[in-house]
Amino acid sequence: MDGLDPAEGGHPGLRTGVVEEEDGVRIERDVPVVLRDGVTVYVDIFRPPLTTDIPAILTLSPYGKHAPKGFHLFPGAGVPGDVISSHTVWEGPDPMWWAKRGYAVVNADSRGSWMSEGDLVVLSEQEGEDGHDLVEWVAERPWCNGKVGMTGVSYLAVVQWRVAATRPPHLAAINPWEGWSDCYREYFFHGGIPETKFVRFTQWSCRCGPGRVEDLPAMHEAHLLLDDYNLSKSVADLSVIDVPAYCVTDWGDHGLHTRGTIEAWREISSEHRWLEVHGRKKWQYYYRPESLRRQLAFFDHFLKAAGDEVGTWPPVRIEVRERYYEGVERAENEWPLARTSYRRYALDAREGRLVPGAAPVEAVTDYDPDAPDGRAVFDLRFDTRTEITGHAKLRLWVETDEGDDMDLFVALQKLDRAGRQVHFPYWSMMDDGQVALGWLRASHRELDEERSTPWQPRLRHERLLPLRPGEREPVEIEIWPSSTLFEAGETVRLVVQGRDVHRYDIGPAQAHEQSVNRGRHRVHTGGTADSHLLLPVVPG
């Protein structure tokens, strides 16, 4: 499709050659950069008063380096208006803050976005090659010390996997802050169920350019399996990434960034790599003073050869949540935690409980997947203080009385001693989050046996396996990683239903609106129906 006229999107027009100075920072607008194939993209450069030996931080995205920014557009984000300057690109570093600490910040409009030449294809391999060229171009500037880093949230994090996989010689460090790494499983399709709302918001965010713009929703609807198109949206082999990496995500970004950031950290081969997982809102956490201090310590070490604080960092740091914005940070040596005890709890449909061992008798529960209250619920009350940290898995024996497929939405919830649900931050700006989420379209239940583990099933998504009405089938559902503390007397609740657990009217939210459900859903438990929940319990 043709891109929207950049002027209609609010672009002021090219300002090449314009040099400004603000608060001692030199600002160069729309500097042209010619890529390896002759396409020209444009960057803004923010430089400190130094003239040489300056390390640089690069961002690359189609969101617009010029566009008015304001977290006031996203109620509940928790980012005060005075925290960042007006020059900050969306979800990127504040260039004024970094310039005052001796860094240049280079913000690039990606190929085909705004005034940059070419066609805009989001999340493409081409972006990695373009980012490679931009890193090397920045490193060659007479003011640069030859060290370039990258930072940023969401798209600005995802593109770092792309660029780092091309191994630019002068890319010295990356700081992917909340970035999925498997686009099909973590963004486009959850358990094979197509995401239908946020993908349209992405299109709205990436629609301005001088050439053609990929029609993302149309391509999304045309490619339902993990085919070449969907594979093209992710780095094929993350192990080629060997640059120092400080990877950060939060427990509440289920359905977008949590899983992918953790999986990428596990797969990259960097000798110097750190993983941090918190329980707060991601934008607010990115710009908080302590996070900025840690970012600065990271880049000072690898871009300036100054400071050795990172040498004292544990490989993993997590927040064990207790409730909304209450939790304890803890250092760890690995992920998943080596001392995890995976405990199996059988589903008992007769009593609506989770029980150690096997359910006493065979039973079945059913629900209307389209009804607001249609769900199956199973509770486990803890007699002692219990920490659930890691990957959970749900095995279900399911049946539908009509149709040949079913959409399953799974949530783990925390209930306090009085039976009230305890909420957590969710999706950057919401306050009603669950402990963890999982999804499955039953026809996508085929497992990749080689890559699956007992605690993390991995689906192939290469073909459909229809159900037969009236016949039960076993399915395994990956529940995304989380960390939550339960005191004695508190309850973990398992919810299984046929529609989204969260439903919001705002645009930048997630939804799955193309249901395949027909008739009633049945969950079989006990006897030969070995339906169970595997929970990662951390001793002590």
C-alpha positions in Angstrom: 0.0 0.0 0.0 1.1 3.6 -0.5 2.5 5.3 2.5 0.8 8.3 4.1 2.2 11.6 3.1 4.7 12.5 5.8 3.3 16.0 6.0 -0.1 14.6 6.9 1.6 12.7 9.7 3.1 15.9 11.1 6.6 15.8 9.5 8.0 19.4 9.2 9.9 18.6 6.0 13.6 18.0 5.6 15.8 20.3 7.6 19.1 19.1 6.3 21.9 21.5 7.2 20.0 22.9 10.1 22.2 23.1 13.2 20.8 24.2 16.5 22.2 24.5 20.0 20.2 24.0 23.1 21.5 23.9 26.7 25.0 23.3 25.4 24.0 20.4 23.1 24.6 20.6 19.4 21.6 19.3 17.3 22.0 18.5 13.6 18.8 17.8 11.8 18.1 15.3 9.0 21.6 14.4 8.2 21.6 12.1 5.1 23.1 8.6 5.3 23.6 6.6 2.1 23.2 2.9 2.7 25.0 0.1 0.9 22.4 -0.1 -1.9 22.2 3.7 -2.5 19.1 4.4 -0.4 19.3 7.5 1.7 17.9 7.6 5.2 17.9 10.6 7.6 19.2 10.9 11.1 19.2 13.6 13.9 22.4 13.9 15.8 22.7 15.2 19.4 26.3 15.9 20.5 27.9 17.2 23.7 30.2 20.2 23.5 33.2 17.8 23.1 34.7 17.7 19.6 36.3 14.3 19.6 36.4 10.9 21.3 32.6 10.7 21.8 30.9 7.4 22.1 27.5 7.2 20.3 24.1 5.6 21.0 22.0 4.8 18.0 18.2 4.3 17.7 16.4 3.0 14.6 12.6 2.8 14.2 9.8 3.9 11.8 8.0 5.9 14.6 9.4 9.2 13.6 12.4 10.9 15.1 10.6 14.3 14.8 7.2 13.4 16.1 5.7 15.0 19.2 6.2 12.7 22.1 4.2 12.4 25.2 3.2 9.6 27.5 0.1 11.7 28.4 -1.3 10.0 25.2 -1.2 6.7 27.1 -3.2 7.0 30.4 -1.7 4.9 33.2 1.8 4.8 31.8 3.2 6.5 34.9 5.8 8.6 33.1 5.6 12.3 34.2 5.8 14.9 31.5 9.0 16.4 32.9 11.0 13.2 33.1 12.2 13.4 29.5 12.9 16.2 27.1 10.8 17.0 24.0 13.6 15.6 21.8 13.1 12.1 23.0 12.1 9.6 20.3 9.2 7.4 21.2 10.4 4.7 23.6 14.0 5.8 23.1 16.7 7.5 25.2 16.5 11.2 26.1 19.3 12.7 24.0 19.7 15.7 26.2 20.3 13.5 29.3 22.9 11.4 27.5 24.6 14.3 25.8 25.2 16.0 29.2 27.0 12.8 30.2 29.4 12.7 27.2 27.4 10.7 24.7 26.2 11.5 21.2 22.7 10.2 20.4 21.9 9.4 16.8 18.2 8.9 16.0 17.4 7.3 12.6 14.2 7.1 10.6 14.2 3.6 9.2 14.1 2.9 5.5 10.8 4.0 3.9 9.5 5.8 7.0 8.9 9.5 7.0 11.4 11.2 4.7 13.8 8.2 4.4 13.9 6.7 1.0 12.7 3.2 0.0 9.8 1.0 1.0 8.8 0.4 4.6 8.7 -3.3 5.7 8.4 -3.6 9.4 10.5 -6.0 11.4 12.4 -7.0 8.3 15.9 -8.5 7.8 16.6 -5.4 5.8 16.4 -3.3 9.0 19.3 -5.3 10.4 21.4 -4.6 7.3 20.5 -0.9 7.4 21.3 -0.8 11.1 24.7 -2.4 10.4 25.4 0.4 7.9 24.3 3.1 10.3 26.5 1.8 13.1 29.5 1.8 10.8 28.6 5.3 9.5 28.3 6.7 13.0 31.6 5.1 14.0 33.4 6.8 11.1 32.3 10.4 12.1 35.4 12.5 13.1 33.9 13.2 16.5 33.2 9.5 17.4 35.5 7.3 19.4 34.5 4.3 17.2 32.2 2.8 19.9 28.5 2.6 19.2 25.8 1.2 21.4 22.0 0.8 21.0 19.2 1.1 23.5 15.4 1.5 23.5 12.1 -0.1 24.3 9.8 -2.4 22.2 10.5 -1.9 18.5 13.7 -0.1 19.4 14.7 -3.2 21.3 13.6 -5.7 18.7 15.6 -4.0 16.0 18.7 -4.5 18.2 18.5 -8.3 17.8 18.4 -7.6 14.0 21.4 -5.3 14.0 23.5 -7.3 16.4 22.9 -10.5 14.4 24.8 -8.8 11.4 27.8 -8.2 13.8 28.8 -4.7 12.9 32.5 -4.3 13.8 31.9 -1.1 15.8 28.7 -2.1 17.7 30.1 -2.3 21.2 27.0 -3.0 23.3 23.2 -3.3 23.2 20.5 -2.6 25.7 17.3 -4.3 24.5 14.6 -3.1 26.9 11.5 -5.2 26.4 11.8 -6.7 23.0 10.2 -9.9 21.6 12.5 -12.2 19.7 10.0 -14.7 18.2 7.5 -12.5 16.3 5.1 -15.3 15.5 4.8 -16.8 19.0 5.2 -13.7 21.0 3.3 -11.0 19.0 1.4 -12.2 15.8 0.0 -15.5 17.1 -0.4 -16.6 20.7 -0.5 -20.3 20.8 -1.7 -20.1 17.2 -4.5 -17.6 18.0 -4.1 -14.5 15.8 -3.7 -11.2 17.6 -6.0 -8.7 15.9 -5.8 -5.4 17.7 -2.3 -4.4 18.5 -1.2 -5.4 14.9 -3.6 -2.7 13.6 -2.1 -0.2 16.1 1.4 -1.1 14.7 0.1 -0.4 11.2 -1.2 3.0 12.4 2.2 3.7 13.9 4.2 2.7 10.8 2.2 4.2 7.9 4.0 7.4 6.9 6.7 7.3 4.1 7.5 8.4 0.6 7.2 5.0 -0.9 5.1 1.9 -0.3 4.3 0.7 3.2 3.7 -2.9 4.1 0.0 -3.7 4.8 0.7 -5.5 8.0 -2.9 -6.5 8.9 -3.5 -7.9 5.4 -0.3 -10.0 5.5 -1.1 -11.1 9.0 -4.4 -12.5 7.9 -2.9 -14.1 4.8 -0.2 -16.0 6.7 -1.7 -18.0 9.6 1.1 -20.6 10.0 4.8 -20.3 10.7 5.7 -20.0 7.0 8.6 -18.1 5.3 6.8 -14.8 5.7 6.4 -15.1 9.5 9.9 -16.6 9.9 11.2 -13.5 8.1 10.0 -11.3 11.0 12.5 -12.8 13.5 16.3 -13.4 13.7 16.8 -17.0 12.6 19.7 -17.7 14.8 20.2 -15.6 17.9 23.3 -17.5 18.9 25.3 -15.4 16.4 24.9 -12.4 18.6 28.1 -12.0 20.7 28.0 -8.3 21.6 27.7 -7.4 25.3 24.0 -7.2 26.2 22.0 -5.8 29.1 18.5 -7.2 28.6 15.5 -6.0 30.6 11.9 -6.9 30.6 8.9 -7.1 33.1 6.6 -9.9 34.3 3.5 -8.0 33.1 4.2 -7.9 29.3 2.7 -11.2 28.6 1.6 -11.4 25.0 4.4 -9.2 23.8 7.9 -8.8 25.3 8.4 -10.9 28.5 9.0 -14.3 26.9 11.1 -13.0 24.0 13.5 -11.0 26.0 14.2 -13.9 28.3 14.5 -16.4 25.5 16.9 -14.1 23.5 19.1 -13.7 26.6 19.2 -17.4 26.9 20.2 -18.0 23.3 22.7 -15.2 22.5 26.3 -16.2 22.9 27.6 -13.0 24.4 30.3 -13.5 27.0 29.0 -10.4 28.8 25.2 -10.6 29.2 22.8 -9.7 31.9 19.1 -10.3 32.4 16.9 -8.1 34.6 13.2 -8.8 35.1 11.0 -6.5 37.2 7.4 -6.2 38.2 6.7 -2.6 37.2 5.5 -0.7 34.2 8.1 -0.8 31.4 8.2 2.8 30.2 8.2 4.2 33.7 11.0 1.7 34.7 13.1 2.6 31.6 13.3 6.3 32.6 13.5 5.9 36.4 16.7 7.3 37.9 18.1 3.9 39.0 17.5 2.4 35.6 19.3 5.3 33.9 22.2 5.0 36.3 22.5 1.3 35.4 22.3 2.0 31.7 25.0 4.6 32.1 27.2 2.2 34.0 26.8 -0.4 31.3 27.6 2.0 28.4 30.4 3.7 30.3 32.1 0.3 30.7 31.8 -0.9 27.1 31.8 2.4 25.2 34.2 4.5 27.3 36.2 1.8 29.1 35.3 3.6 32.3 34.0 2.1 35.5 33.8 -1.6 36.5 30.4 -1.7 38.2 29.1 -4.2 35.7 31.7 -6.6 36.7 29.9 -6.9 40.1 26.4 -7.4 38.5 24.9 -10.9 38.9 24.0 -12.6 35.6 20.3 -12.4 36.5 18.3 -10.1 38.7 14.6 -10.6 39.2 11.8 -9.1 41.2 9.7 -11.5 43.2 6.3 -9.9 43.2 3.9 -9.9 46.2 1.3 -7.5 44.9 1.0 -4.3 42.8 4.3 -2.5 43.0 5.4 -4.6 46.0 8.2 -7.1 45.6 11.8 -8.0 46.4 14.7 -7.8 44.0 17.1 -10.8 44.1 20.3 -11.8 42.4 20.4 -15.1 40.6 23.1 -17.0 38.6 20.9 -18.4 35.7 17.5 -18.7 34.2 15.5 -20.9 34.7 16.7 -21.1 38.3 18.6 -24.4 38.7 17.0 -25.1 42.1 13.5 -25.0 40.8 11.2 -27.8 41.9 8.6 -28.5 39.2 5.5 -29.6 41.1 2.6 -31.3 39.4 -0.9 -30.5 40.5 -3.8 -32.5 39.0 -7.0 -30.7 38.0 -10.1 -32.0 39.8 -13.2 -30.9 37.9 -15.5 -32.3 40.5 -14.2 -30.0 43.3 -12.7 -27.2 41.2 -9.4 -27.7 42.8 -5.7 -28.4 42.1 -4.5 -31.3 44.0 -1.0 -32.9 44.5 -0.7 -36.2 42.7 -3.6 -37.6 40.8 -7.3 -36.5 40.9 -9.3 -38.9 42.9 -11.9 -39.7 40.2 -12.7 -39.0 36.6 -14.8 -35.9 36.1 -15.6 -33.3 33.5 -16.5 -29.6 33.6 -17.8 -27.6 30.7 -18.5 -23.9 29.9 -19.9 -21.7 27.1 -16.8 -20.1 25.6 -18.8 -17.1 24.4 -20.5 -16.3 27.7 -19.0 -13.5 29.9 -18.8 -15.9 32.8 -17.9 -19.0 30.7 -14.8 -20.6 32.2 -13.4 -23.4 34.2 -11.7 -22.5 37.6 -9.3 -24.6 39.7 -7.9 -23.4 43.0 -4.8 -24.3 45.1 -4.5 -22.9 48.6 -1.0 -22.8 50.0 -0.5 -24.0 53.6 3.0 -22.6 53.7 4.8 -19.7 52.1 5.4 -20.6 48.4 7.3 -18.9 45.6 6.3 -19.5 42.0 9.2 -18.4 39.8 9.8 -19.7 36.3 7.9 -21.3 33.5 4.6 -23.1 34.1 2.8 -25.6 31.9 -0.8 -26.7 31.6 -1.8 -30.1 30.2 -5.5 -30.5 29.4 -7.7 -33.1 28.0 -10.3 -31.1 26.1 -13.4 -31.7 24.0 -15.8 -29.6 22.0 -19.3 -30.7 21.2 -19.4 -28.7 17.9 -16.9 -27.6 15.3 -13.4 -28.9 14.9 -11.3 -26.4 16.9 -11.2 -24.4 20.1 -9.4 -21.3 21.5 -8.1 -21.7 25.0 -7.1 -18.7 27.1 -5.3 -19.5 30.4 -4.6 -17.3 33.4 -2.9 -17.9 36.7 -4.2 -15.5 39.4 -3.3 -14.7 43.0 -6.0 -14.6 45.6 -5.4 -13.2 49.1 -6.5 -14.9 52.3 -10.0 -13.3 51.9 -10.3 -14.7 48.4 -9.8 -11.3 46.7 -7.8 -11.2 43.5 -4.4 -9.5 43.8 -3.5 -7.5 40.7 -0.2 -6.5 39.1 0.9 -4.0 36.4 0.1 -5.2 32.9 1.0 -4.0 29.4 2.7 -0.7 30.3 -0.3 1.1 31.5 -2.9 -1.3 33.0 -3.3 -2.1 36.6 -5.3 -5.3 36.6 -2.7 -7.9 35.5 -2.7 -11.6 36.3 0.2 -13.7 37.6 0.7 -15.2 34.2 -1.0 -16.0 30.9 -1.1 -18.7 28.3 -2.9 -19.4 25.0 -3.7 -22.2 22.6 -5.7 -22.8 19.4 -6.2 -26.6 19.7 -5.5 -27.2 16.0 -2.0 -25.9 16.6 -1.3 -28.4 19.4 1.5 -30.3 17.5 4.6 -30.1 19.6 8.2 -29.6 18.4 9.5 -32.6 20.4 13.1 -31.7 19.9 12.8 -28.2 21.4 10.1 -28.8 24.0 11.0 -29.4 27.6 8.8 -30.8 30.4 8.2 -27.3 31.7 8.1 -25.4 28.3 6.1 -27.0 25.4 7.1 -25.5 22.0 4.5 -25.7 19.2 5.5 -26.3 15.6 2.7 -24.1 14.0 3.4 -25.8 10.6 0.0 -27.5 10.0 -3.5 -27.7 11.5 -4.7 -30.8 13.4 -8.5 -30.5 13.6 -10.5 -31.8 16.6 -13.4 -34.2 16.2 -16.6 -33.2 18.0 -17.3 -35.4 21.0 -13.8 -36.7 21.2 -11.3 -35.6 23.8 -7.7 -34.7 23.0 -4.7 -33.8 25.1 -3.1 -30.4 24.6 -0.1 -28.7 26.3 -0.2 -25.0 26.9 2.9 -22.9 27.6 2.3 -20.4 30.4 4.7 -17.5 30.1 7.3 -17.0 32.8 6.5 -15.1 36.0 7.6 -14.7 39.6 5.2 -14.3 42.5 5.2 -15.0 46.2 2.3 -16.6 48.0 1.9 -16.4 51.7 0.4 -19.2 53.7 -3.4 -19.0 53.3 -3.2 -17.4 49.8 -4.4 -19.1 46.6 -3.2 -19.6 43.1 -6.2 -19.9 40.8 -6.1 -21.5 37.3 -8.6 -20.0 34.9 -9.4 -21.7 31.5 -11.8 -19.9 29.1 -12.6 -19.4 25.4 -11.9 -15.6 25.1 -9.4 -13.0 26.2 -8.9 -12.6 29.9 -8.2 -8.9 29.4 -10.4 -6.8 27.2 -9.7 -3.0 26.6 -11.1 -0.4 24.3 -7.9 1.5 23.8 -5.9 1.1 20.6 -2.5 0.0 22.0 -3.9 -3.1 23.7 -4.0 -6.8 22.8 -7.1 -8.7 21.5 -8.0 -12.0 19.8 -11.2 -11.3 18.0 -11.3 -14.0 15.3 -12.6 -16.9 17.4 -13.0 -20.5 16.1 -15.1 -21.6 19.1 -18.4 -23.4 18.5 -20.6 -25.1 21.0 -19.4 -25.8 24.5 -15.9 -26.6 25.8 -15.3 -29.6 28.1 -12.3 -30.2 30.3 -11.7 -33.8 31.4 -9.8 -34.6 34.6 -8.8 -37.7 36.6 -8.3 -41.3 35.6 -7.0 -41.6 32.0 -7.5 -37.8 31.6 -4.2 -36.6 33.0 -5.0 -32.9 33.1 -2.5 -31.2 35.4 -0.7 -27.9 36.0 3.1 -27.9 36.4 4.3 -25.1 38.7 7.9 -23.9 39.2 8.3 -23.8 42.9 11.5 -22.2 44.3 12.5 -23.8 47.6 13.2 -21.6 50.6 
